[in-house]
């Protein structure tokens, strides 16, 4: 396993070492525990910036899923007694519209290798086993092994901690990690999903993510080194901020977030004394006059012109 994940070990550890150098040498922070904790936060920033294109794709796919809800309900009614045919028609609909129903899981799945690599690197730090770039940096390896925040080592876990203080800090961080995961998913469902999207298979998927993921992290978090829990907690806070920005600035159609966005626009327009065009007003605007097309006169012969003149007489 270490051989397969060796490139990720080096990537994770070099990013951490790079941030540690920035905070120690450039900023001048002398506390090793703070430096390494900030280095882990810096690792989150780097990885999440790299995942921004995927986040945009996730938002677009979620919007498509919301639009497809009426069609999905029709398929459920039509093939109510034929589950196999229903699944085939749903997959066909997803393929035709370019929609991935599991896109909301992609950021979590793609972060998982980095999370596991960080877990292995910090686990090696705790057990005196260098991994990644730490194999050639013995002084930094020893520094990371002794790094503490609030009196708890970043390499310790809830289960192997010897002090009560470390276990309390670990428990609080695990609870915060699970709570931020739950709040982030819940705010999507409550504010940025239309009512019709809260029914059907897509809604079931969202509900599973809402309740299952925090439980998974709660049970697995006690095995994570504090540094790994700090990574996931920071990543959740980043995700929460991204979602709040999207909900506020780019709400999905037909949601409470869109109504709130419209109210803010109206209030802003009233303060500036500017009229705010509404969809109804836009629809009531007169149509643009059609362009008058000039027609060239048809060419006639001399006999036709003479005949026309006789008729006028």
N, C-alpha and C positions, 0 to 999 in steps of 0.2 A: 504493500500500500504506500509506504514512504517513497518508494522508487517512482511510482506513478504520479504522486502528488508533489514530488520534489520541486518542479518549476513553480507551483503555487506557493510552496514554503518560502522559496527565494523571493518571489514577488511580494508576498505579504511582509516578510521580515525586512526586506530592503525599503519598502515604503515606510514601515515603522521607524527604521533606523534613520531614514532621511528626515522624517518629521521630528524625531528626537534631536537631531543635529540642529534643525531650524530653531526649535524652542530653547535649546541649551546655548548654542553658539551665537545665533543672530538676535534672539529676543532676550537671552540672558537669564532664563529661569534655572535656578540652581537645585531645585527639589526634583530628585530623580523620579519619584512616584508621580508627580504632576506631569513631568515631561513624557513619561511613558503612557500615562492616561490620555494626554493630549495627542500623542502619536497614534493611539488607537482611534481617537476621534478623527484625526487627519486621514487615517486609512478609510474610514467610512466615507468621508468627503470625496476622496479620489474615486472610490468604487461607485458611489452614487452618481457622480458626474458622468462617469462612463456609461451608466445605465439610463441616463436621461432619454436617449432615443427610444429605448425599450419602454420607458414610462409613457412617452407620447403615443407609442403604438398601442399600449395597454388602454389608454383613455379612449382612443379611436375605436378600438374593438369593443369596449364596454358600451359606447354610444350605439354601435351597430346592433349589439345584443338588445339594447332597449328598444330600438326601432323594430326589431324582428319579433318582439313579444306577441303582437296580434297574430302574425302568421304562425308562430309556434303553437299558440292556443288553438288555432284552426286545425292544425295537424293533429293535436291531441284529441280533439273532438272527432275528427274523421277516422283516425286509426286507434280509437280507444281500446278495442279488444285485440289489437295486433301490435304487441310491443316491438317485435322485430322490424316490422314495416315502418313503425313510427320512428325508430332509431335510424333507419335507412333514409327516410325522408328528411329527418332533421339534419343528418350529416350532409345530405345533398344541398339543403338550404344554406348551411354554413359554408359549404364549398362554393356555391354559386355567388354568395355575397361577400366572400373573402373574410369571413368572421371566425375567430378562434374562441370558443367558449371558455377555454382554460387560460386565456391570456393574462387574467388577473393574478394567476399563480406564478407567472414567468419571473417577475423580479425576485420573488422569494426563492425560486428554484435556482436561478442563476447566482444568487448570493450564497447559496448553500455551500458550494466548493470553497469559497473564500472563508466562510465561517468555520468550516471544518479544518481548513489549513491553519487559521488562526488558533483554533482549539489545539491542534497538534503542536504548533510552535510554542504556545504558552504551557501546554502540558509538558513539553520537553524542558522548558525553562524551570518548571517546578521540580522536575525529576532529575535535573542535571544532564539532560540529553540535548545537545545542540542540534538544531534543525535549520535548514535554509542558510541565510547569510550569517547567522550567529556562529556557524562553524569556523568562520575566519575572523570573528570579532569576539574574542574571549572576554575582554573588559566590558563590552556592552552586554554580553550574555550574563555576566555576573551582576551587572547593574539592573537588568530587567528582572532577574531572579529575586532581587531584594526590594524592588519597587513596591511602595505601599501607598494606598489612599485611605485616609481616615483610620489608619492603623491596621489595615487589612492588605495582605499581599495580592497583587493582581494575578499571580499565578495560582492562588489557592481556589478551591471550590468549596461549596457549602458542606459537602460530605467529608472532605479530608481536612477541613479547618480545625486547628487545635484550640483556638480561642473562641469564646462566646461572641466577642465583638465582631470577629470576621464572619461568623455565621449570621449575625443580625444584619450586617451590611449586605451579605450575599442574598439573604431572604428579601430584604427591602428592594434590592436591584432586580431580583427575579419577578417580584410582584409588579414593579414599575414597568418592566419589560412586557409582561403579559397585559397589563392595563393599557399601555400605549398601543399594543397590537389590537386590542378589542376596540378601543375608542376610534382608531383610524378606520377600521372596517365599518364600524357602526355609523360614523359620520357620512360615509359614502351612501349607505342604504337609507338614512333618514333625510338627507338634504339633497343628494344629487342623483336620485333615481325616481322616475315617475311612478305613480301608483300601479299602473299596469305592468311595470317591470318587476314588481314585488310578488308576482305570481309566476308559476311555471318552473321549468328546470333551472333557468338562470337564477331565479330567486332562491331555489334550494341550494344551489352552489354557493351563493353569497352567505346564506345562513350557516352552511357548514364551515365556511372560512371564518365566520364571525365567532362561533363558539368552539370549534375544534382546535384551531391554531393556538389560541391562548392556552388551552389545556395542554397541548403538546409541549409548548415551551415551558409551561409551569413544571411539568414532570421531568423534562430533560434539562431544565435550567440548573437543577441542583448538582448536575454533573459537570457543568461548564465552569472553567476558570473565570474569576471576576472580570478579567480583561475581555473575555468573549461575551459575557453578559453586558458589559459596557458597550461593546461594539453593537450588539443587537438593539440595545436601548437607544443608542444614538441613531441608528438606522431607522428605528420606528419614529423617532421625533422628526427626522428628516422627511419621512413619508407623510407624516401628519401635516407638516408645513406645506409640502407639495400639494396635498389634497385640498387644504384650505385655500391655497392660491387658485387652484383649478375651479373649485366650487364657487369662489367669490368672483373670479374674472371670466371664466368660461363655463357657466352652468349648463347642464344638460337640459334640452327642451322639455317643457311640461313638468318641471320640478319646483319644489319650494325655493330652491336656490335661485332659479331663474326669476321667480316672482320678487324675491328680495333684491336681486340684481336690477330688475326693472324699477323698483321703488327707489333705489339709490340713484339711478340715472335721472329719474323724475325730480328728485330732491335737488340734485346737482343742477339740473336745468332751471329749476325755479329760483335758486340762489343767483344764478347768472342772468336771469330774466330772459332765457331762451326757450322757445317752444320745443317740445319734444315730440317728434313724429311717432305715432303709434301704428301698429299693423293695420288697425281699422282706418286710420286717417290716410295711410298710404294707399289702402285699397280704394278709398273714396275719391282719390285724385283723378281729375279728368284724363282721359286717354290722350295720348299724343296724337295730334291731327295727322292723318295719313298724308303722305307726300303726293302732291298733284303731279301726275305723269303727263307730260306733253306728248301729244300724238302727232306725228308727221302726216301732212295731207297725202292722200293716195294719188299717184300719178294717173291721169286720165288722157284718153286719146281725143283728137279734134272732133270726131263724130259724136263722142260721149258728151263733150262740152256743149256742142250745138244742140243736142237733144235736151240737155238740162236747161239751156236758155229758152227753148221753145215751151218747155213745161212751165217755166216761171211766168212766161207771157200768158 
